[in-house]
Amino acid sequence: MDSVTVPTPLPDAAQPSPASPPVGSAAEPFQDLVEHARHTRVVVIGGGIAGLVAAWECVKVGMSVTLVEASDRLGGMIGSTRLAGLDLETGVTCWSTRDGAVRKLVAEVLPDAAIVSPRDDREWIAGLAKGAAAPLPVDQVLGIPANPWDESVRRVIGWDGTWRAYLDRLRPPLTIGAQRSAGRLVRSRMGAKVRDRLVAPLTVDRFGLDPDDVDVEIAAPGLSTALTRTGWLGGAVADVRVGATGSAIEGLDGGMPQLVAALARRLAERGATVHTGARATSLARSGAAWTVGLAAVGDAPDSTVPVPPDGPESPVVERARNERVETPVPPDGSVPADLLADAVIVATDEGAARALLAPALGVPAFADVAAAGIAREVVTMVVDAPELDAAPRGAHVHAVPGTLRATGLVHETARWEWLAREAGTGRHVLRVAFGAPGVAPATATLSDAEAAALAVAEASALLGTHLGERALVGAHRDVFTLVPPASALGQRDRAATARAAVGRNHGIAAVGAWLSGSGLAAVVADARDETDRLRRQVLWGAAATD
C-alpha cells in the first residue's frame, strides 16, 4: 500500500497577482467559490485512465481529491512491461483522432510530449481462400468498399462477390431508415462476402463485435446522410471519404505510459492523495456526505513463468493477471478504514461499479445486470525476425472470423518509428489477439508458455512468414474484458439507463469504458464531461446551468 500527499495549492485562476482587482462585491463571491472548492472533498474510486482524468478535472480547480486504486499501479488498460531490454506498452497504445479530447489532455499534463502518427498504417485481411491474404482496400469505411470493382476489393471477395456487391448500385435508392445494424445492412445491399470478408474481420478484431451488433450510424458518422444523398452504399462510402486524409490514430513517442505518469505527477503537485493497494468495498450516504469503506489488497507471488532453455537466449513469458487477497485495513494503517466525501466518482470496471453503486443508490437490481464485453487475451512478443523488416503485411492484420485461432495481429515496430528505432534492425514487437464474440480465447486453457507458442504460430499464419520457435525472445500475456464501443447496438441506451440511476443522487457520478464505450478518446472525453457535470453540481448547486 502506497500513499502520497502534498499540500493543495490554490487553483490557477486564484493565484494572487498585482493586477488582481481589490476585494469587493465582484471579488468576494469568487473567493467564496475558491474556498468552497478547497473544502469540497472528492473521492475517486479507480485509478485507470477514467479515474485519473476525473481526479485531474477536480484537483485542477482546487478541490480536495483522494484517489483509491485496488491494484499496485495506476493506468488501468494503459500499462507497460519490460521484455528483451525494451519498455513495451501493454493494453492501450494509441487513440482515435476523431475528436481532440486526448490531444487536449496531453497538452495540459504533458506539454513537451511528441504526438506521432503511424509510419505505416496499412491493414491486411488474412484467412482468405486457400490461406491467401490481401491488403484492406483504402477506399472503405468500416470495411464497406466505395468501389466493388476496385482490384483491391476483388482480391478479397472474388469475382462473384464483386458482381453481387455491384448490384447495390442497380437497386432502388436507399436510406438506412430503421436498419441500424451494419452487418444486416451490408449483407442485404452488397452481399455476404462483403460482410464476412471485409466488415467482420475489422469489427471482431478491433471491437470484439459481430457486424450485426454494430450500429452503423454511430460507427460510420455521416454515412446515413450520404446514403440519402447518393442512394447506394458504395456511393455513400465514397461521399464520406471525400477529403479524408491522414491516419485515424495517434500515439506518443515513447509510449502511452508517459501519460499515466504525467497525470500522477500533476495530481501530486496539486495536492491529491493517491492510495494504491486499497479496494473500495462499500459506498453509503452519511447525512450530507458519502462514506467509502476500504480494504487492503495484497499481491500473490509473482506469476512470471520461464520457458525451458532452448538456445543461447531463452524467452521469458509473463502473465499480467495477479491473484489478490483482501484483508481489513486497520484504523491506524497508512490507508484509512473509510473516507468521507462530499462527492464520489466511481471509475472502476462495470462489475465492481454496479456492486458498489447498487446499495448506495438503493436499487439492488442495479447489481444484477451482467457486465458487457468479451474475454480477450493479447500476447505481446519480441521476436528476432529480419524477414519482417520490410513489414510485408503492413501494421495490422485482421483474420476472417473462424479461419484462424487468433483474431488479428498488430506489428508494432512497423507501426511506430520510435519503437523500431529502440528495437533495432531485425528485432520486432508483435501483439497477437485472441477471443471473439461467443468464442473463448484459444489461449484461455493454455499455460503461458503454450500461449506464447500458439501466438508465434498464429503470427506466422497472419504475416505469411514462418517464425520458428527460436525467433521468440520474450512474451507478455494480458487477460481482460474487451468492453463494447459506443457503436455497439444498444450501448448508448444501456449507458443512459445506468447514468439516469446514478444521476438521481446528489454528489455521485460514474465514469469508465463501460459507460463511454471502449477507446481512449471516448473514455477521456466522457470522464471529462461527466466530472464537469458533478463539479458544477457540488460547487454551484443542482440548479446551476451553463
TIZA-280873 format. One record per residue (C-alpha): residue number from 0; x, y, z. Coordinates in nm, 3 decimals, padded with zeros to 5 digits. Example, Ala and Ser with C-alpha at 12.3 -4.5 7.8 and 13.67 -1.06 7.14 Angstrom:
// residues 2
     k         X         Y         Z
     0    01.230   -00.450    00.780
     1    01.367   -00.106    00.714
// end
This chain:
// residues 546
     k         X         Y         Z
     0    00.000    00.000    00.000
     1    00.136    00.336   -00.103
     2    00.014    00.684   -00.019
     3    00.139    01.018   -00.146
     4    00.020    01.361   -00.031
     5    00.144    01.716   -00.080
     6   -00.022    02.047    00.016
     7   -00.307    02.168   -00.203
     8   -00.228    02.494   -00.385
     9   -00.485    02.744   -00.499
    10   -00.635    02.677   -00.841
    11   -00.461    02.859   -01.125
    12   -00.727    03.126   -01.151
    13   -00.689    03.211   -00.783
    14   -00.315    03.280   -00.773
    15   -00.254    03.634   -00.641
    16   -00.140    03.890   -00.892
    17   -00.059    04.262   -00.879
    18   -00.327    04.308   -01.141
    19   -00.597    04.141   -00.928
    20   -00.895    04.368   -00.853
    21   -00.948    04.487   -00.497
    22   -01.172    04.282   -00.277
    23   -01.527    04.394   -00.325
    24   -01.867    04.276   -00.439
    25   -01.724    04.107   -00.751
    26   -01.419    03.952   -00.586
    27   -01.587    03.818   -00.273
    28   -01.816    03.564   -00.446
    29   -01.518    03.436   -00.642
    30   -01.311    03.393   -00.325
    31   -01.606    03.219   -00.165
    32   -01.612    02.977   -00.458
    33   -01.238    02.915   -00.424
    34   -01.279    02.835   -00.056
    35   -01.580    02.617   -00.130
    36   -01.375    02.420   -00.382
    37   -01.084    02.387   -00.140
    38   -01.309    02.238    00.127
    39   -01.503    02.008   -00.108
    40   -01.381    01.651   -00.057
    41   -01.385    01.428   -00.365
    42   -01.308    01.056   -00.362
    43   -01.233    00.889   -00.693
    44   -01.262    00.510   -00.685
    45   -01.043    00.357   -00.954
    46   -00.706    00.466   -01.090
    47   -00.746    00.375   -01.454
    48   -00.738    00.647   -01.716
    49   -01.101    00.747   -01.648
    50   -01.031    00.784   -01.276
    51   -00.711    00.977   -01.336
    52   -00.886    01.219   -01.573
    53   -01.173    01.265   -01.327
    54   -00.930    01.332   -01.044
    55   -00.738    01.580   -01.259
    56   -01.055    01.767   -01.356
    57   -01.137    01.812   -00.986
    58   -00.796    01.888   -00.844
    59   -00.709    02.146   -01.108
    60   -00.987    02.373   -00.977
    61   -00.866    02.334   -00.618
    62   -01.094    02.058   -00.493
    63   -00.952    01.820   -00.229
    64   -00.911    01.486   -00.405
    65   -00.835    01.136   -00.280
    66   -00.797    00.859   -00.539
    67   -00.822    00.492   -00.438
    68   -00.687    00.215   -00.664
    69   -00.709   -00.155   -00.582
    70   -00.405   -00.264   -00.779
    71   -00.044   -00.168   -00.716
    72   -00.026    00.066   -01.014
    73   -00.221    00.340   -01.191
    74   -00.332    00.348   -01.553
    75   -00.571    00.055   -01.589
    76   -00.563   -00.053   -01.953
    77   -00.255    00.162   -02.016
    78    00.035   -00.046   -01.891
    79    00.390   -00.146   -01.964
    80    00.623   -00.441   -01.941
    81    00.994   -00.488   -01.998
    82    01.097   -00.759   -02.241
    83    01.433   -00.817   -02.406
    84    01.558   -00.483   -02.276
    85    01.262   -00.294   -02.423
    86    00.999   -00.100   -02.229
    87    00.683   -00.201   -02.411
    88    00.326   -00.076   -02.398
    89    00.053   -00.317   -02.298
    90   -00.318   -00.254   -02.339
    91   -00.391    00.083   -02.499
    92   -00.117    00.203   -02.734
    93   -00.290    00.483   -02.928
    94   -00.607    00.687   -02.960
    95   -00.859    00.783   -03.227
    96   -00.812    01.122   -03.391
    97   -01.188    01.166   -03.431
    98   -01.203    01.436   -03.162
    99   -00.942    01.632   -02.972
   100   -01.004    01.514   -02.615
   101   -00.679    01.320   -02.577
   102   -00.470    01.584   -02.751
   103   -00.610    01.845   -02.513
   104   -00.530    01.626   -02.214
   105   -00.175    01.566   -02.336
   106   -00.129    01.941   -02.387
   107   -00.239    02.005   -02.028
   108   -00.037    01.746   -01.840
   109    00.248    01.655   -02.078
   110    00.308    01.963   -02.295
   111    00.652    01.856   -02.411
   112    00.535    01.518   -02.540
   113    00.576    01.433   -02.907
   114    00.247    01.317   -03.059
   115    00.318    01.087   -03.352
   116    00.126    00.923   -03.633
   117    00.199    00.571   -03.756
   118    00.478    00.544   -04.009
   119    00.285    00.251   -04.160
   120   -00.092    00.222   -04.121
   121   -00.160   -00.038   -04.390
   122   -00.405   -00.310   -04.295
   123   -00.442   -00.661   -04.436
   124   -00.706   -00.933   -04.430
   125   -00.581   -01.289   -04.370
   126   -00.768   -01.620   -04.380
   127   -00.898   -01.588   -04.735
   128   -00.947   -01.887   -04.964
   129   -00.650   -02.130   -04.977
   130   -00.479   -01.941   -04.695
   131   -00.439   -01.624   -04.901
   132   -00.421   -01.267   -04.766
   133   -00.476   -00.929   -04.926
   134   -00.448   -00.561   -04.832
   135   -00.759   -00.397   -04.690
   136   -00.889   -00.160   -04.960
   137   -00.804    00.202   -04.891
   138   -01.137    00.344   -05.007
   139   -01.360    00.191   -04.742
   140   -01.548    00.279   -04.426
   141   -01.574    00.005   -04.165
   142   -01.465   -00.233   -04.443
   143   -01.753   -00.129   -04.672
   144   -01.594   -00.058   -05.013
   145   -01.660    00.252   -05.219
   146   -01.598    00.071   -05.549
   147   -01.664   -00.304   -05.566
   148   -01.476   -00.321   -05.899
   149   -01.151   -00.197   -05.748
   150   -00.882   -00.463   -05.780
   151   -00.807   -00.444   -05.406
   152   -01.172   -00.527   -05.331
   153   -01.190   -00.812   -05.581
   154   -00.880   -00.973   -05.426
   155   -01.072   -01.010   -05.102
   156   -01.426   -01.101   -05.215
   157   -01.359   -01.261   -05.555
   158   -01.545   -01.210   -05.883
   159   -01.878   -01.344   -05.761
   160   -01.858   -01.119   -05.453
   161   -01.777   -00.821   -05.673
   162   -02.076   -00.879   -05.902
   163   -02.304   -00.922   -05.601
   164   -02.177   -00.601   -05.440
   165   -02.226   -00.412   -05.766
   166   -02.597   -00.499   -05.764
   167   -02.635   -00.246   -05.485
   168   -02.594    00.033   -05.738
   169   -02.873   -00.105   -05.954
   170   -03.125   -00.127   -05.674
   171   -03.375    00.146   -05.575
   172   -03.234    00.444   -05.381
   173   -03.172    00.366   -05.015
   174   -03.172    00.527   -04.676
   175   -03.068    00.342   -04.364
   176   -03.405    00.409   -04.205
   177   -03.477    00.161   -03.929
   178   -03.185   -00.066   -04.023
   179   -02.914    00.032   -03.780
   180   -02.722   -00.298   -03.792
   181   -02.410   -00.264   -04.006
   182   -02.395   -00.637   -04.075
   183   -02.756   -00.668   -04.186
   184   -02.733   -00.353   -04.395
   185   -02.420   -00.467   -04.576
   186   -02.543   -00.821   -04.632
   187   -02.875   -00.704   -04.775
   188   -02.719   -00.447   -05.007
   189   -02.374   -00.579   -05.102
   190   -02.392   -00.946   -05.010
   191   -02.248   -01.188   -04.757
   192   -01.890   -01.181   -04.887
   193   -01.851   -00.809   -04.823
   194   -01.992   -00.856   -04.476
   195   -01.792   -01.169   -04.390
   196   -01.456   -01.091   -04.554
   197   -01.429   -00.713   -04.530
   198   -01.650   -00.591   -04.245
   199   -01.639   -00.880   -03.996
   200   -01.258   -00.906   -03.972
   201   -01.244   -00.541   -03.863
   202   -01.535   -00.539   -03.619
   203   -01.439   -00.866   -03.449
   204   -01.068   -00.785   -03.419
   205   -01.097   -00.418   -03.327
   206   -01.415   -00.410   -03.119
   207   -01.499   -00.769   -03.029
   208   -01.833   -00.728   -03.209
   209   -02.015   -00.928   -03.473
   210   -02.103   -00.692   -03.763
   211   -02.473   -00.743   -03.691
   212   -02.418   -00.586   -03.348
   213   -02.258   -00.266   -03.481
   214   -02.471    00.049   -03.501
   215   -02.376    00.183   -03.843
   216   -02.488    00.540   -03.770
   217   -02.251    00.565   -03.475
   218   -01.964    00.360   -03.620
   219   -01.969    00.549   -03.951
   220   -02.081    00.909   -03.885
   221   -02.226    01.076   -04.192
   222   -02.297    00.754   -04.379
   223   -02.674    00.781   -04.327
   224   -02.688    01.131   -04.474
   225   -02.464    01.026   -04.761
   226   -02.690    00.727   -04.832
   227   -02.988    00.958   -04.862
   228   -02.793    01.178   -05.099
   229   -02.638    00.908   -05.321
   230   -02.891    00.627   -05.294
   231   -02.640    00.340   -05.279
   232   -02.398    00.213   -05.020
   233   -02.076    00.232   -05.224
   234   -02.159    00.586   -05.330
   235   -02.224    00.684   -04.969
   236   -01.882    00.549   -04.867
   237   -01.715    00.746   -05.147
   238   -01.904    01.058   -05.037
   239   -01.799    01.019   -04.671
   240   -01.437    00.968   -04.771
   241   -01.410    01.293   -04.969
   242   -01.131    01.491   -04.808
   243   -01.029    01.206   -04.578
   244   -00.655    01.235   -04.519
   245   -00.406    01.129   -04.258
   246   -00.409    00.846   -04.009
   247   -00.711    00.766   -03.792
   248   -00.489    00.710   -03.486
   249   -00.212    00.885   -03.294
   250    00.023    00.788   -03.015
   251    00.307    00.921   -02.802
   252    00.670    00.893   -02.899
   253    00.797    00.667   -02.622
   254    00.460    00.511   -02.539
   255    00.132    00.581   -02.363
   256    00.254    00.506   -02.007
   257    00.404    00.857   -02.014
   258    00.051    00.997   -01.999
   259   -00.028    00.797   -01.685
   260    00.294    00.908   -01.519
   261    00.224    01.270   -01.609
   262   -00.128    01.258   -01.466
   263    00.001    01.102   -01.144
   264    00.270    01.370   -01.121
   265    00.019    01.653   -01.178
   266   -00.215    01.512   -00.916
   267    00.066    01.505   -00.661
   268    00.168    01.860   -00.750
   269   -00.189    01.979   -00.686
   270   -00.214    01.803   -00.353
   271   -00.419    01.495   -00.436
   272   -00.379    01.189   -00.215
   273   -00.338    00.860   -00.403
   274   -00.378    00.524   -00.230
   275   -00.281    00.212   -00.426
   276   -00.337   -00.140   -00.299
   277   -00.670   -00.039   -00.144
   278   -01.006   -00.156   -00.271
   279   -01.332    00.030   -00.209
   280   -01.567   -00.223   -00.052
   281   -01.869   -00.011    00.033
   282   -02.031    00.320   -00.050
   283   -02.305    00.470    00.163
   284   -02.469    00.803    00.228
   285   -02.374    00.958    00.565
   286   -02.600    01.256    00.612
   287   -02.494    01.514    00.354
   288   -02.174    01.323    00.275
   289   -02.067    00.982    00.145
   290   -01.864    00.718    00.327
   291   -01.633    00.495    00.125
   292   -01.521    00.178    00.304
   293   -01.178    00.038    00.219
   294   -00.992   -00.294    00.234
   295   -00.624   -00.352    00.174
   296   -00.525   -00.567   -00.121
   297   -00.218   -00.795   -00.122
   298   -00.049   -00.936   -00.429
   299    00.006   -01.306   -00.471
   300    00.357   -01.429   -00.558
   301    00.490   -01.322   -00.896
   302    00.341   -01.521   -01.184
   303    00.623   -01.488   -01.435
   304    00.680   -01.828   -01.592
   305    01.015   -01.907   -01.759
   306    01.021   -02.116   -02.074
   307    01.263   -02.413   -02.062
   308    01.601   -02.324   -02.216
   309    01.622   -02.389   -02.588
   310    01.917   -02.194   -02.710
   311    02.163   -01.926   -02.605
   312    01.888   -01.676   -02.518
   313    01.580   -01.833   -02.362
   314    01.246   -01.647   -02.396
   315    01.050   -01.538   -02.091
   316    00.672   -01.541   -02.077
   317    00.494   -01.310   -01.834
   318    00.133   -01.305   -01.726
   319   -00.040   -00.978   -01.641
   320   -00.307   -01.124   -01.418
   321   -00.230   -01.135   -01.044
   322   -00.441   -01.303   -00.780
   323   -00.522   -01.065   -00.493
   324   -00.634   -01.125   -00.136
   325   -00.831   -00.868    00.064
   326   -00.760   -00.801    00.430
   327   -00.923   -00.542    00.658
   328   -00.741   -00.211    00.684
   329   -00.654   -00.132    01.046
   330   -00.778    00.209    01.162
   331   -00.424    00.331    01.216
   332   -00.290    00.200    00.884
   333   -00.149    00.412    00.602
   334   -00.483    00.374    00.423
   335   -00.783    00.479    00.633
   336   -01.062    00.232    00.709
   337   -01.304    00.469    00.541
   338   -01.314    00.805    00.368
   339   -01.572    01.082    00.396
   340   -01.655    01.270    00.078
   341   -01.885    01.543   -00.048
   342   -01.866    01.386   -00.393
   343   -01.769    01.041   -00.519
   344   -01.670    00.937   -00.869
   345   -01.680    00.563   -00.936
   346   -01.427    00.481   -01.209
   347   -01.397    00.103   -01.188
   348   -01.496   -00.171   -01.431
   349   -01.866   -00.242   -01.470
   350   -01.893   -00.534   -01.232
   351   -01.720   -00.355   -00.945
   352   -01.908   -00.032   -01.015
   353   -02.250   -00.196   -01.010
   354   -02.170   -00.385   -00.689
   355   -02.064   -00.062   -00.516
   356   -02.341    00.156   -00.653
   357   -02.643   -00.073   -00.607
   358   -02.672   -00.034   -00.226
   359   -02.568    00.331   -00.243
   360   -02.846    00.406   -00.492
   361   -03.098    00.192   -00.307
   362   -03.154   -00.012   -00.624
   363   -03.047   -00.373   -00.559
   364   -03.132   -00.474   -00.918
   365   -02.860   -00.237   -01.041
   366   -02.603   -00.501   -00.943
   367   -02.787   -00.779   -01.126
   368   -02.708   -00.651   -01.475
   369   -02.434   -00.864   -01.630
   370   -02.122   -00.678   -01.739
   371   -02.095   -00.636   -02.116
   372   -01.794   -00.739   -02.322
   373   -01.598   -01.042   -02.433
   374   -01.294   -01.222   -02.297
   375   -00.983   -01.111   -02.483
   376   -00.622   -01.219   -02.440
   377   -00.329   -01.044   -02.605
   378    00.020   -01.190   -02.627
   379    00.288   -00.925   -02.681
   380    00.603   -01.079   -02.826
   381    00.956   -00.973   -02.905
   382    01.093   -01.177   -03.195
   383    01.418   -01.183   -03.388
   384    01.296   -01.193   -03.748
   385    01.489   -00.986   -04.005
   386    01.237   -01.100   -04.268
   387    00.983   -00.867   -04.103
   388    01.197   -00.556   -04.152
   389    01.006   -00.476   -04.472
   390    00.667   -00.508   -04.294
   391    00.531   -00.748   -04.558
   392    00.173   -00.713   -04.436
   393    00.167   -00.361   -04.300
   394    00.096   -00.275   -03.940
   395   -00.231   -00.455   -03.869
   396   -00.357   -00.790   -03.996
   397   -00.718   -00.895   -03.932
   398   -00.828   -01.255   -03.962
   399   -01.152   -01.357   -04.133
   400   -01.351   -01.486   -03.833
   401   -01.332   -01.861   -03.791
   402   -01.032   -01.917   -04.017
   403   -00.755   -01.882   -03.757
   404   -00.736   -01.915   -03.381
   405   -00.625   -01.551   -03.342
   406   -00.847   -01.257   -03.435
   407   -00.562   -01.039   -03.555
   408   -00.213   -00.902   -03.507
   409   -00.052   -00.560   -03.471
   410    00.307   -00.526   -03.595
   411    00.408   -00.255   -03.351
   412    00.759   -00.197   -03.486
   413    00.611   -00.148   -03.832
   414    00.357    00.099   -03.695
   415    00.577    00.315   -03.470
   416    00.910    00.460   -03.578
   417    01.024    00.524   -03.220
   418    00.976    00.161   -03.123
   419    01.153    00.029   -03.432
   420    01.444    00.258   -03.351
   421    01.467    00.123   -02.996
   422    01.430   -00.240   -03.102
   423    01.694   -00.220   -03.374
   424    01.718   -00.389   -03.710
   425    01.587   -00.743   -03.722
   426    01.402   -00.733   -03.389
   427    01.026   -00.684   -03.385
   428    00.735   -00.638   -03.146
   429    00.411   -00.818   -03.231
   430    00.077   -00.824   -03.047
   431   -00.147   -01.120   -03.121
   432   -00.513   -01.106   -03.006
   433   -00.739   -01.397   -02.914
   434   -01.110   -01.408   -02.831
   435   -01.420   -01.327   -03.036
   436   -01.794   -01.287   -02.972
   437   -01.921   -01.617   -02.838
   438   -01.577   -01.774   -02.866
   439   -01.339   -01.801   -02.571
   440   -00.976   -01.708   -02.639
   441   -00.788   -02.006   -02.780
   442   -00.523   -01.934   -02.516
   443   -00.766   -01.945   -02.222
   444   -00.683   -02.300   -02.111
   445   -00.315   -02.288   -02.203
   446   -00.013   -02.227   -01.985
   447    00.176   -01.908   -02.050
   448    00.447   -02.094   -02.241
   449    00.185   -02.272   -02.451
   450    00.005   -01.944   -02.518
   451    00.329   -01.788   -02.640
   452    00.394   -02.085   -02.870
   453    00.043   -02.055   -03.015
   454    00.093   -01.680   -03.064
   455    00.410   -01.749   -03.263
   456    00.225   -01.997   -03.484
   457   -00.069   -01.761   -03.540
   458    00.165   -01.472   -03.613
   459    00.334   -01.685   -03.877
   460   -00.001   -01.751   -04.045
   461   -00.118   -01.390   -04.022
   462    00.208   -01.248   -04.155
   463    00.270   -01.518   -04.416
   464    00.619   -01.558   -04.273
   465    00.738   -01.861   -04.079
   466    00.863   -01.767   -03.736
   467    01.048   -02.057   -03.579
   468    01.046   -02.125   -03.207
   469    01.392   -01.978   -03.177
   470    01.264   -01.643   -03.307
   471    01.079   -01.577   -02.979
   472    01.284   -01.369   -02.736
   473    01.012   -01.291   -02.481
   474    00.636   -01.265   -02.440
   475    00.385   -01.095   -02.212
   476    00.027   -01.214   -02.174
   477   -00.265   -00.983   -02.092
   478   -00.608   -01.113   -01.993
   479   -00.900   -00.871   -01.983
   480   -01.259   -00.797   -02.080
   481   -01.292   -00.611   -02.409
   482   -01.571   -00.362   -02.340
   483   -01.805   -00.276   -02.629
   484   -01.753    00.057   -02.806
   485   -02.019    00.326   -02.816
   486   -02.109    00.194   -03.162
   487   -02.238   -00.137   -03.023
   488   -02.612   -00.165   -03.076
   489   -02.786   -00.077   -02.751
   490   -02.472    00.053   -02.580
   491   -02.591    00.413   -02.560
   492   -02.929    00.310   -02.417
   493   -02.757    00.081   -02.167
   494   -02.525    00.361   -02.056
   495   -02.808    00.615   -02.041
   496   -03.012    00.386   -01.815
   497   -02.720    00.344   -01.577
   498   -02.641    00.715   -01.580
   499   -03.003    00.802   -01.507
   500   -02.999    00.580   -01.198
   501   -02.675    00.735   -01.074
   502   -02.780    01.088   -01.161
   503   -03.081    01.079   -00.931
   504   -02.841    01.102   -00.637
   505   -02.658    01.419   -00.540
   506   -02.279    01.417   -00.530
   507   -02.207    01.096   -00.717
   508   -02.101    01.007   -01.071
   509   -01.974    00.705   -01.263
   510   -01.722    00.704   -01.546
   511   -01.529    00.446   -01.744
   512   -01.534    00.247   -02.065
   513   -01.847    00.055   -01.965
   514   -02.036    00.385   -01.990
   515   -01.845    00.577   -02.255
   516   -01.770    00.280   -02.478
   517   -01.420    00.147   -02.537
   518   -01.141    00.354   -02.686
   519   -00.915    00.604   -02.514
   520   -01.068    00.907   -02.686
   521   -01.419    00.809   -02.577
   522   -01.314    00.733   -02.218
   523   -01.122    01.061   -02.175
   524   -01.396    01.278   -02.325
   525   -01.668    01.112   -02.119
   526   -01.471    01.130   -01.793
   527   -01.405    01.499   -01.851
   528   -01.767    01.581   -01.931
   529   -01.923    01.375   -01.652
   530   -01.678    01.513   -01.396
   531   -01.763    01.865   -01.511
   532   -02.132    01.789   -01.452
   533   -02.061    01.667   -01.098
   534   -01.821    01.951   -01.029
   535   -02.084    02.208   -01.122
   536   -02.342    02.029   -00.913
   537   -02.140    02.027   -00.591
   538   -01.985    02.372   -00.634
   539   -02.275    02.566   -00.784
   540   -02.577    02.365   -00.672
   541   -02.816    02.147   -00.867
   542   -02.987    02.448   -01.028
   543   -02.668    02.574   -01.195
   544   -02.669    02.573   -01.574
   545   -02.421    02.653   -01.847
// end
